[in-house]
Amino acid sequence: MRALLLENLHPLASSVLEASGFEVETLSSALGEDELVEALEGFDVLGIRSKTEVTARVLEARPELVAIGAFCIGTNQIDLGAATRRGIAAFNAPYSNTRSVVELAIANIIAMARRLTERDKALHAGVWDKSSTGSHEVRGRTLGIVGYGNIGSQLSVVAEMLGMQVYFYDVDDKLALGNARRCSSLEELLDNAETISLHVDGRAGNAGIFGAEQFARMRPRSLFLNLSRGFVVDYDVLRDCIVSGQVAGAAVDVFPSEPKSRGDAFESPLRGLPNVILTPHVGGSTEEAQEDIGRFVSTKLRDYVRDGATSLSVNLPVLTPEHSVHPQRIAHLHENTPGVMAHLNQVLAEHDVNIGGQVLATRGHTGYVVTDADTDSGLSPQAVADLAAVPGTIRLRVID
Ligand SMILES: NC(=O)c1ccc[n+]([C@@H]2O[C@H](COP(=O)([O-])OP(=O)(O)OC[C@H]3O[C@@H](n4cnc5c(N)ncnc54)[C@H](O)[C@@H]3O)[C@@H](O)[C@H]2O)c1
């Protein structure tokens, strides 16, 4: 197996694969479509970050590709529909930077409560502004978390350790961790909490969910954080609320339109406001997160190639079969239509192949079955050809 890893991935990405016998080639940059088509020749696995677009054309040019690892959180850069139709598994790292975002949120909450950025700026300007006015401990204060997913729920746990009282609101029914209190509406949360932190996902319906009405409903002199998505908040309204004093401080890491490259100019109505902490979408950007992403995604790629495991795949049915004790494993991706399984097993019976174990999962239009063949002599070339010819087959892999 040969893996091509682009975009300067953490060295752990290569070492995990090399330790399992992969031949790995790395490139520090992203590749354009034409370059990628050319570069992929002879590779079975591709690793990218967010800058390399894996289009339908790229996948058409390299249909032998077995799996793609997005060594980041998002997978918008991959044409997942085309990958699924060709039976190419895609993986990402949805949790690797969760803790990094949580720690930045906590740092921001304390920094805003103590007006640290103002003290820092004054002292750098040569002004000794020693005062306790407007500075608060966070212990005993209320935190309202909107979106109680991976990040929101972990923030809940860490904030409680600091002595904060946590309220949360989620559109889904989520288990309340520790002493956190569930609110049944955003309004209830805004009525109860004095620091509001947004951790919702990027679904289209979340555009502009936090605007004039929500800021007006916040308790006076509250603190506000958005480390989720830029398009969920009306930042013109936030600016007005900071100027009027309705909101006492804000920490914002994400913006509706963000500069493309490091060093590019940045425009926002929030620039230059007191007690407003602006960070360039670095919530999840830590060396620890990069290392974890390198290890996590490579492990998923290795387990898929070696065992047929698709756990946490973003496009294929999810199966986590045990490491096989049988000589051969047949990983069969197919259209999720009646009769495929019966046909497949009939072919195995015709070739006198005993089934040592078999697991099936489906996801939308795709079915995935992993069958352990209990045969010492191995599958004959004709048996493999007959399996590949089962109507509805998308991809057949025989793993020795
Ligand atoms: N700043 C950064 O660098 C950075 C890094 C990682 C993730 N993020 C962003 O943080 C956000 C949260 O990430 P996550 O991993 O916790 O996601 P997640 O999918 O685990 O959790 C999101 C939660 O929000 C809930 N939700 C969605 N819409 C809602 C709404 N309108 N009201 C209330 N709840 C709602 C969902 O039910 C889910 O529980 C995402 O938008 C992600 O893109 C930012």
PDBQT file of the ligand as one rigid body, heavy atoms in Angstrom, charges set to zero:
ROOT
HETATM    1  N1  LIG A 501     -12.921  28.025  16.570  1.00  0.00    +0.000 N 
HETATM    2  C1  LIG A 501     -12.381  26.923  16.100  1.00  0.00    +0.000 C 
HETATM    3  O1  LIG A 501     -11.222  26.868  15.747  1.00  0.00    +0.000 OA
HETATM    4  C2  LIG A 501     -13.217  25.681  16.032  1.00  0.00    +0.000 A 
HETATM    5  C3  LIG A 501     -12.615  24.435  16.156  1.00  0.00    +0.000 A 
HETATM    6  C4  LIG A 501     -13.419  23.290  16.159  1.00  0.00    +0.000 A 
HETATM    7  C5  LIG A 501     -14.782  23.408  15.988  1.00  0.00    +0.000 A 
HETATM    8  N2  LIG A 501     -15.340  24.637  15.824  1.00  0.00    +0.000 N 
HETATM    9  C6  LIG A 501     -16.796  24.792  15.649  1.00  0.00    +0.000 C 
HETATM   10  O2  LIG A 501     -17.418  24.624  16.925  1.00  0.00    +0.000 OA
HETATM   11  C7  LIG A 501     -18.766  24.184  16.737  1.00  0.00    +0.000 C 
HETATM   12  C8  LIG A 501     -19.074  23.044  17.687  1.00  0.00    +0.000 C 
HETATM   13  O3  LIG A 501     -18.235  21.932  17.380  1.00  0.00    +0.000 OA
HETATM   14  P1  LIG A 501     -18.570  20.497  18.018  1.00  0.00    +0.000 P 
HETATM   15  O4  LIG A 501     -17.477  19.579  17.625  1.00  0.00    +0.000 OA
HETATM   16  O5  LIG A 501     -18.917  20.636  19.455  1.00  0.00    +0.000 OA
HETATM   17  O6  LIG A 501     -19.884  20.145  17.186  1.00  0.00    +0.000 OA
HETATM   18  P2  LIG A 501     -21.012  19.098  17.557  1.00  0.00    +0.000 P 
HETATM   19  O7  LIG A 501     -21.673  18.758  16.285  1.00  0.00    +0.000 OA
HETATM   20  O8  LIG A 501     -20.476  18.018  18.416  1.00  0.00    +0.000 OA
HETATM   21  O9  LIG A 501     -22.030  19.953  18.481  1.00  0.00    +0.000 OA
HETATM   22  C9  LIG A 501     -22.869  20.941  17.987  1.00  0.00    +0.000 C 
HETATM   23  C10 LIG A 501     -24.123  20.917  18.862  1.00  0.00    +0.000 C 
HETATM   24  O10 LIG A 501     -24.906  22.065  18.573  1.00  0.00    +0.000 OA
HETATM   25  C11 LIG A 501     -26.274  21.667  18.607  1.00  0.00    +0.000 C 
HETATM   26  N3  LIG A 501     -27.023  22.661  17.848  1.00  0.00    +0.000 N 
HETATM   27  C12 LIG A 501     -27.036  22.856  16.516  1.00  0.00    +0.000 A 
HETATM   28  N4  LIG A 501     -27.790  23.922  16.212  1.00  0.00    +0.000 NA
HETATM   29  C13 LIG A 501     -28.252  24.417  17.387  1.00  0.00    +0.000 A 
HETATM   30  C14 LIG A 501     -29.064  25.530  17.719  1.00  0.00    +0.000 A 
HETATM   31  N5  LIG A 501     -29.549  26.354  16.785  1.00  0.00    +0.000 N 
HETATM   32  N6  LIG A 501     -29.360  25.720  19.028  1.00  0.00    +0.000 NA
HETATM   33  C15 LIG A 501     -28.874  24.882  19.977  1.00  0.00    +0.000 A 
HETATM   34  N7  LIG A 501     -28.105  23.815  19.720  1.00  0.00    +0.000 NA
HETATM   35  C16 LIG A 501     -27.783  23.608  18.444  1.00  0.00    +0.000 A 
HETATM   36  C17 LIG A 501     -26.259  20.279  18.015  1.00  0.00    +0.000 C 
HETATM   37  O11 LIG A 501     -27.424  19.553  18.359  1.00  0.00    +0.000 OA
HETATM   38  C18 LIG A 501     -24.990  19.693  18.634  1.00  0.00    +0.000 C 
HETATM   39  O12 LIG A 501     -25.260  19.075  19.882  1.00  0.00    +0.000 OA
HETATM   40  C19 LIG A 501     -18.877  23.806  15.260  1.00  0.00    +0.000 C 
HETATM   41  O13 LIG A 501     -19.542  24.840  14.576  1.00  0.00    +0.000 OA
HETATM   42  C20 LIG A 501     -17.438  23.726  14.793  1.00  0.00    +0.000 C 
HETATM   43  O14 LIG A 501     -17.293  24.029  13.432  1.00  0.00    +0.000 OA
HETATM   44  C21 LIG A 501     -14.598  25.783  15.864  1.00  0.00    +0.000 A 
ENDROOT
TORSDOF 0
